[in-house]
Amino acid sequence: MDPELKQRWVEALRSGKYQQIRNDYHNEAGYCAIGLLQVVMGGTEWQAEQALNCAADVDSLIDLNDNQRFSFQTIADFVEQNL
């Protein structure tokens, strides 16, 4: 993942400006972790997934956000350490 994009995404995840949602990239209530990457990129859901470079990373982030219900703060830690 591009280091500059990764840093901007981590900052957005930790900013407290965005409401976290589950089971959707984004809606009127907020964003999931990948939906927030889309906002940071100014792109589409497909572009956000492509920026992660790997379907396994997409699946991991969906699992952390939707199934394990990790906070954006914890997901930011995961992104820093693993992507």
Secondary structure, DSSP 8 states (H G I E B T S, - for coil): --HHHHHHHHHHHHSS-S-B-SSSSEETTEE-HHHHHHHHHTS-HHHHHHHT--HHHHHHHHIIIIIS---HHHHHHHHHHH-
